[in-house]
Amino acid sequence: GLLSSARQLNFSDPGKAIELYTQVLKLEPDNAEALTYRSWILALTARAATGSVIQLALVTAVKDLMRAQEVDPEYPDAHCFLGIVYFRFLSNASLAKPQLDTCKAMNPPKEVQSFVDSIVAEVDKALAK
């Protein structure tokens, strides 16, 4: 129930969603979905933060996205989001590329396929420079 509630709050109340994902992780530390989506929301909310809070949020997001990949290597969302965090938030196309390639190879949901394709195109363009 906590996971379902968190999903519904991802964008309407990110702070509450993070709290719920954290509660899930207290019960199930290896829950790949909770690790992935808490990390993604942390990264998104970091944009509005300042100073060391940004760095702490992004370090935590990257660490937890990598942990989600260890827990469930077949879960594409963790690869997609880590690629985006590397590229959009940390300006590192070289680290983003393998994550996004893995994401694409895992056939993410059709709703996000065009978004993933556009990010991959941006990363490829950045690497070609």
N, C-alpha and C positions, 0 to 999 in steps of 0.2 A: 504494500500500500504506500509506503514512503516513497518508493521509486516512482510510482505512478503519479503521486502528488507532485514530486519534484519536477517531473517531465512537464506537467501542466503549467508550472511556474517559471520555466526557463527564461522566458523573455518578459513576462508581466511582472514578476517579482524575483529578480535574480538573487538577491540576498537571501530570501527565504528558500529558494531552490538550492543554493549552496549549503544552507543549514540542513536541509532534508537529505541531500546527497551525503553530507558528513555523517548524519545519523545512520544512513544505510551502511556506510563504510565502517562504522563502529560495530555493526552487527555482522557485516560481511566484508572484511578488509580486501578481499580479492574480487569484488564486484566490478567488472570492467566497465560497465555502463556508468555506474556512479563515479568511478575514477575519471572517465573520459569527459562526461558532461560537467562535473564540478570543475575540472581543469579548464574546459572551454569557457565556461561562464567567468571563472577567475580571470582568464586572459582578456575577455571582452570588457569586464569591469575595470581592469587595470588601466585601460586607456584614459579613464577619468581620474585616476589617482595621480599623486605627485611623489617625487623623490624616491626614497628607498622602497616605498610601498609598491610601486610599479615593478621594480626589480624582484622583490620578494614574491609577488603574485605570479610573475612570468617564470621564475625559477621553479616555483611550486607546480605550476601548470605543466611545464616541460617534464619535470620529474614524475608527476602522476600520469601523464600521457604515456611516458615510457613504461611505467609500471603496468598500465592497462594493456599495453602491447605484450608484455611478458605474461600476464595473466591469461590473455586470450589473443593469441597471434592472428586469429581469423576474424577479429572484429575490425572492420574497415574504418569506423568512425575515429578511432584513436589515431590511425595513420593520417587520415584526412586533416583532422584538427591540428596534429603536431606539425604537419607540413605547412599549414596556414600560419600557425604561430611562428614557426621559424622564418617564414617569408615576410608576412605582414607586420609582425611585432618585433622580430629580432633582425630583420633585413638580411637574412642569410639564405640565399637561393640554393647554395650548394647543399646545405642540410635539408632544405625543403624538398628538393627534387626526388630523392629516393623515397621519402615518406609519401609524397603525392603519387609517385609511380605505383607504389604498393597499394595505395588507396584505389587508384583507377583499376588495377589488376583484380581487385576484390569486388568489382562491380557494385559501387555504392548505389543507394536507392536512386531511382530515376529523378526524384524531386531535386536531388543535389548534383546530379551528373553534369549539368551544364555549368554550374558554379565551379565544380572541380575542374572541368575542362578549361574554363577561363583562367583559373589560378595557375594551372599547369602551363598554359600558353604564356602567361606573364613571367613565370619562373624560367621557362625556356628562353624567352627574350632576354631576361636579365643575365642568364648564363652565357648567352651568345655574344654579349658585349665585351 
